[in-house]
Every structure is written in structure tokens, then in C-alpha cells.
């Protein structure tokens, strides 16, 4: 069961996939700025996504597009998505630092 009663497990999984993709593309900062700044406009954003759905659907195969548009209308969902992006970004940064430390240690000659 989901930790948030407002979201189903499928909703939570969708938000987690979106957060993972944002971090994978290294778009954490623009995404967080957009989500934080657009919080008052979340209803408008969701409705705009619904308006453009036929165009997006003709160009791309996005099976979860409509569900995401419905989720993004709720401000509490934005908070959850922001938290997921921040958590994944922190984990990614920690992993990059550990990999860099390993590379440095491998290059350092042992005496």
C-alpha cells in the first residue's frame, strides 16, 4: 500500500518514474524550480496538459500522460514529486561522488 492515502500505488510508481527520468537527464534544478514556481498554477497546468493531449498523443506514445495530467492538478502531488526528485538527486549525487572517490583511489599509486 502507498504511504500517501491520496495516491494509489500506480500513481506513486508513475511519479517515481517521472522523478527518475528527471534525475537521469540531470534536469533536477530546472524541474524543481518549475514545480516550486508553478505550484499556484497546478490546476491550470493540468488542464493545459489535457488540452494538448491529442497533439501529444499523435506525436508520442505516452500511456500515463492523462493520469499525470490529473495528478499534477493537485498541489499535494507536486509536493510528493518534489520530494521524489530531491531524494533521487541526492542518491545520484552520492553515487557519483562515491564513483569519483573510487576512481581517484584507483589512480593513486600505493607505496
Secondary structure as the mmCIF struct_conf table of DSSP 4:
data_model
#
loop_
_struct_conf.conf_type_id
_struct_conf.id
_struct_conf.beg_label_comp_id
_struct_conf.beg_label_asym_id
_struct_conf.beg_label_seq_id
_struct_conf.end_label_comp_id
_struct_conf.end_label_asym_id
_struct_conf.end_label_seq_id
BEND BEND1 UNK A 3 UNK A 4
TURN_TY1_P TURN_TY1_P1 UNK A 5 UNK A 6
BEND BEND2 UNK A 7 UNK A 7
HELX_RH_AL_P HELX_RH_AL_P1 UNK A 9 UNK A 24
TURN_TY1_P TURN_TY1_P2 UNK A 25 UNK A 26
HELX_RH_AL_P HELX_RH_AL_P2 UNK A 28 UNK A 37
TURN_TY1_P TURN_TY1_P3 UNK A 38 UNK A 38
HELX_RH_3T_P HELX_RH_3T_P1 UNK A 39 UNK A 41
HELX_RH_AL_P HELX_RH_AL_P3 UNK A 42 UNK A 59
TURN_TY1_P TURN_TY1_P4 UNK A 63 UNK A 64
HELX_RH_AL_P HELX_RH_AL_P4 UNK A 65 UNK A 72
TURN_TY1_P TURN_TY1_P5 UNK A 73 UNK A 73
BEND BEND3 UNK A 74 UNK A 74
HELX_RH_AL_P HELX_RH_AL_P5 UNK A 75 UNK A 107
BEND BEND4 UNK A 108 UNK A 108
HELX_LH_PP_P HELX_LH_PP_P1 UNK A 109 UNK A 110
#
